[in-house]
Amino acid sequence: MQETKTDNDFDLIIIGGGLAGASLACALRNIAHENTPLKIAVVEAFALDSDAQPSYDDRTVALSYGSRCIFDGMGLWRSLSPYAQPIDTIHISDRGHFGVTRLTKEQEGVDALGYVLENRSIGQQLYATMLDDAVKNISLFCPAQLAGLQQDEHGVSVELVVDGEIKQLKGKLLVAADGNNSQVMKLLAIGNSRQDYQQSALITNITPGKKHNNVAYERFTDSGPLAFLPMTENRCSVVWTLGTQQAEELCALDEKDFIARLQERFGYRLGQIKKVGSRHVYPLFLQSATQMVQGRVALIGNAAHSVHPVAGQGFNLALRDIALLSELLVDSLSAGDDLSRPEVLQVLLQEYVSQREQDIKRVYRFTDTLVKTFSNSISPIGHLRSISLQLVDIVPDIKHQLALQSMGLTLGSSTRLTRLNRGLSL
Ligand SMILES: Cc1cc2nc3c(=O)[nH]c(=O)nc-3n(C[C@H](O)[C@H](O)[C@H](O)COP(=O)(O)OP(=O)(O)OC[C@H]3O[C@@H](n4cnc5c(N)ncnc54)[C@H](O)[C@@H]3O)c2cc1C
């Protein structure tokens, strides 16, 4: 490793400028210790407006109340909120069975149970922040692909392909935020365990005949869950879980036939569906990296864990990775720690792994149980789940626990509640 400092020397290199990587960079914008900025490089393969950009596509995310607090703490909620539609009520039902439960913002004493935003809008705000003239410590390499990665006890070194040329960057810490097909993990031979659900999510936006009144509908059907989430301009984001072949078939239908099939599954709570946007299909799986850290490398977001979108938990989980990792980094810098010292980084990253474990495992269990319980057409299970939905509705404590999980506020007793989790700045 070279000792001399160059413009290509960074404290932190983030591979992947998708939802997770860009959020981490923004959380750490203008962070400095004794006037020395924390130098950050963000490496992203696709331009923000490219059709191939896989993170900022036609999807929406349901942000939990807890994630809104994290964005508040980062000082980003003010720029995101004009694009956010609040969720005042979550209505959970089971098609063909009597159980229904409602979670409301009034019962939970919050402004909103969550918010729905388009991925593209989040991307635009995150990129505007990273590229803002007032932000001095972030260098964005985009489009640029990761081609090589080496690390030793003193630092990491990456080779990028930028405009067909090889460029080398050096850093003290590297964060893999390059999604569930992570090149960083391949280069470091980090494995993952993967459970394929043999299901896909068909996503689209629709305009309903009636006002959505900020209600999010989660409807469990014998083929899988169907969510209608309230969006701006009285649109609804639809996430429809189906067998993969069925999802492809429905995606290929003409608009009239597609609306008829969707209406038949969802019913008429929102009136007649008037318009439908473009449709896309995503395969669904539960994936978990075998290591969250290796040497000077830490994983966040989908690289570390991908979950079924049934309860809208994936990006919310990533934001909690980010809240912890950024706090550990800031506290370490404030204490005057030198991140190039291997023992300093090792302590920091071990803390990251141990503090994230419980929350991640609980989200795996929560989503996996929902998928398996509510994607089943066997009759006794159907009766059981309608009874459980009724129980949730009449037993306030169970309902409150479900609401807390949906709002991203149950982190587990051994999980540190960071400043960002509490809506406070770093
Ligand atoms: C249908 C569906 C609905 C969802 N709904 C919700 C929801 O309501 N709420 C919620 O919280 N979550 C939801 N999620 C999950 C959410 O989309 C993910 O958690 C989120 O995208 C994770 O972001 P990420 O940045 O970790 O990964 P990604 O979004 O996959 O981004 C990875 C980035 O890394 C870049 N990259 C990859 N390889 C390289 C390389 N070699 N070099 C440089 N850059 C590279 C990619 O171009 C991309 O920009 C949903 C997911 C699906 C599939």
The ligand as an ORCA input file, in Angstrom:
! r2SCAN-3c Opt
* xyz 0 1
  C     -41.267     -5.124     -5.251
  C     -40.498     -4.531     -4.092
  C     -41.131     -3.627     -3.232
  C     -40.441     -3.095     -2.149
  N     -41.102     -2.265     -1.276
  C     -40.451     -1.806     -0.181
  C     -41.122     -0.974      0.776
  O     -42.312     -0.657      0.630
  N     -40.435     -0.553      1.874
  C     -39.125     -0.884      2.073
  O     -38.544     -0.485      3.090
  N     -38.457     -1.659      1.181
  C     -39.080     -2.124      0.075
  N     -38.411     -2.896     -0.832
  C     -36.974     -3.164     -0.597
  C     -36.081     -2.055     -1.162
  O     -36.301     -1.877     -2.537
  C     -34.626     -2.438     -0.909
  O     -34.460     -2.621      0.468
  C     -33.662     -1.366     -1.381
  O     -33.721     -1.247     -2.776
  C     -32.241     -1.724     -0.958
  O     -31.373     -0.724     -1.425
  P     -29.831     -1.027     -1.673
  O     -29.240      0.289     -2.000
  O     -29.282     -1.838     -0.566
  O     -29.787     -1.998     -2.954
  P     -30.216     -1.682     -4.438
  O     -31.478     -0.930     -4.452
  O     -30.170     -2.993     -5.160
  O     -29.054     -0.745     -5.012
  C     -27.762     -1.240     -5.271
  C     -27.012     -0.172     -6.068
  O     -25.656     -0.634     -6.280
  C     -25.301     -0.418     -7.639
  N     -24.292     -1.414     -8.017
  C     -24.460     -2.751     -8.112
  N     -23.303     -3.343     -8.464
  C     -22.383     -2.350     -8.623
  C     -21.011     -2.328     -8.988
  N     -20.323     -3.458     -9.267
  N     -20.364     -1.138     -9.067
  C     -21.020      0.017     -8.774
  N     -22.333      0.040     -8.405
  C     -23.004     -1.121     -8.341
  C     -26.617     -0.574     -8.406
  O     -26.568      0.065     -9.672
  C     -27.633      0.071     -7.446
  O     -27.759      1.461     -7.663
  C     -39.081     -3.457     -1.915
  C     -38.433     -4.345     -2.800
  C     -39.143     -4.886     -3.867
  C     -38.428     -5.867     -4.778
*
